[in-house]
Amino acid sequence: MDLTSINPVLLVASLMVAATPILLAAIGELVVERAGVLNLGVEGMMITGAVVGFAIGVNTGSPALGFVAAAAGGAALSLLFGLLTQYLLSNQVATGLALTLFGLGLSSLIGKPYEGIKSPTLQKLDLGPLGDLPIVGPILFGHDPMVYVSLLMVLGVWWGLKHTRAGLILRAVGENHDAAHALGYKVVRVRMAAIAFGGASAGLGGAYISLVRVPQWVEGLTAGAGWIALAIVVFASWRPWRALLGAYLFGGVTVLQLNLQAAGLAIPVEYLSMSPYVVTILVLVLISARGRHGAPGSLGRIFHSTG
Amino acid sequence: MSETRATEPALLDLEGLTKAYPGVVANDDVSFAIRPGEIHALLGENGAGKSTLVKMIYGLVKPDRGRMTMRGAPFAPASPAAARAEGVAMVFQHFSLFEALNVAENIALGMDHPPPPRELAGRIREVSAAYGLPLDPARRVGDLSAGERQRVEIVRCLLQDPKLLIMDEPTSVLTPQEVEILFRTLRKLAGEGTAILYISHKLEEIRALCEHATILRLGRVVDTCDPRQKSARELAEMMVGEELHVPVREAGAPGEVALEIRALSMPPASEFGTPLRDISLTLRKGEVLGIGGVAGNGQDELLAALSGESLAPAGTIRLAGRDISRLSPNQRRALGLLAAPEERLGHAAAPDMSLTENALLTGAVRERLTRRGFIDWARTRDFAGRIIEAFDVRTPGPENAARALSGGNLQKFVIGREVLQAPDVLVVNQPTWGVDASAAAAIRQALLDLAGEGAAVVVISQDLDELMEISDRFTALNEGRLAEPRPMRGLSIEEIGLMMGGAHDLEVSA
């Protein structure tokens, strides 16, 4: 085994890439949950985004158009969830699980003709001399645009929730939907907007896997990334910057275990592969042991206006 | 003063307002008028249609028929925002506040065009000082007391410069001192020309505050009066429409010690819970002990510690001399300690289970409703039937779901279920909360009868009138501490207020 073969700078740079799909999905789900809706369909929306983005990317030759289509596809699927849970008052947990199953099936169907094709992928941003700086160059300035988009989304969500009136209303709706309704806010409308945002973000996250990380289409491509995104929202105590931390932590363990595998660590590969998930479970258990940690007051509860 | 007002044009005129829901007419042809600067009481029992009526004025509900006129112009608000734009503001019965947000954010949410945060904080300080309602805009609402939370709601309304302020049961969670502060604020507002529509079923308060009352019963206006000219009993009978039965009890000398609590301290069960601090208490047979206090000062926690839902440290609770601190609820039931919690649906009773099944849930041990792990349905049905008959529970039968009963009927069932098991000690929390006056009287009578038969009864309640009516001794919970119990007779309302406020928390501001 040769640990010196692991380059810490490249490790950090690649963990950011590995974490980006989860971060995109998590920041979207965070907004959804802050509005009081629990959408367990993240995995389904991600993989739908992945296949739609891939198909459009291949057919148009433009990965950017692929991302736009992925966002639209994820949002469309999430609005189905919104229709069922917000207007037809179905159970959010059951509907979310169904959405995941539906998304997995739908993506296989759409993706069948695209198996084995290579897609056009995003080029790294050329930031001139900045990219040539030692250490910070590859870490901060050597990425493709979506990595920066994901970071800007964290910043935007944090700013929006904390400093804008729309963010305040969204938090109010998630905290106590009856009170928000009594004050005259449109609970269902706010939630539909949040759900669509969450769907679009999950779609972007999925497309990042199929257009940048892999970049190919195979069935079941997202491999549980949506579930990790859901766990990271809890890990983050519903706060944007902590979601970034959680996603990068998960990405870090993922990349590290790949490096360790390459370095020939004398542990069966299966244990290394499961390590990111084990770490996620451990962190969640530790956080839950601390008791209540700021879940939105109306999270997962059905809102029914009584007139 | 009222004479000049009588000739003034009305601020808000209601004519023939009618609103029906499937199966019930909430408001039937309701008409009355409110003048500027008038404090107008809206009186009625639960279900009389008070809430529906004010929701129509506040734009939350559209009337089926009838019309409203505001300052001579037609008034039909399509939304609360439209009502607020016309100068209508409302303080809700169940506070419409967001616990995780701070005071300024909560207030901004209630305004249609809030100023920037810094300016808003300044205005909150200004208005709250002007009306004697001190508030810190940066504090999180979840950490505030009930009285402070209400201030948030009132200041939110005042910032809109309202012409009509609607207050829905504003005093149900306040200490007498806080009520006094509130009344001072309301009188000041009325003096400045704001009309106030004051909804309550607390008759003494209405007599003290209001100059005009409209009485609703089953959705109709049945009477109007000047509450200052009527006695509380007359007002109550106008509300109920029949003569009221006042509970009586046969005096008995207190017997031996039934329940003893010694230095009971417990940490809170949840983040927004209250710890119990050093509670000591001796309860004798045949005695009714009233425990007052504002909601959220440890009432639920004390009931849970006594019922066995949360286990107390060993040696702190003794039933007839035996340490029961570490026993489960069923073990305590077997020994004769029963409890009825505040929340009827979901705590005292399982909403979707039948009355028979609910009777089984607490009665299984003492009424021997199970045999070798199997349910004896015949005995259980019989037990449920006895409760229904003895406590006049209005229901088609014991097979009906608990959810289908009205609040008063379910409460009679829940209390009756415990009383019929002949407990040695019964602990009840808010036994008549949200229950109509005649059912409340029946429940109080049952508790007194139980004490008359030699049981010890602990009544935890926020209704002071109730505690004064039935308690032998009175004490109060404040931030998890219990005041020294004192004989109810001869206790003045000021002394009660001091006990409820814990004496260190008396904010009577100018």
Interface residues (C-beta under 8 A of the other chain):
Chain A: R165 L168 I169 R171 A172 E175 N176 D178 A179 A180 A182 L183 G184 Y185 G291 R292 G294 P296 G297 G307
Chain B: Y21 G59 L60 V61 S79 P80 A81 R84 F92 F95 S96 L97 F98 E99 A100 L101 E105 A108 L109 G110 P114 S270 E271
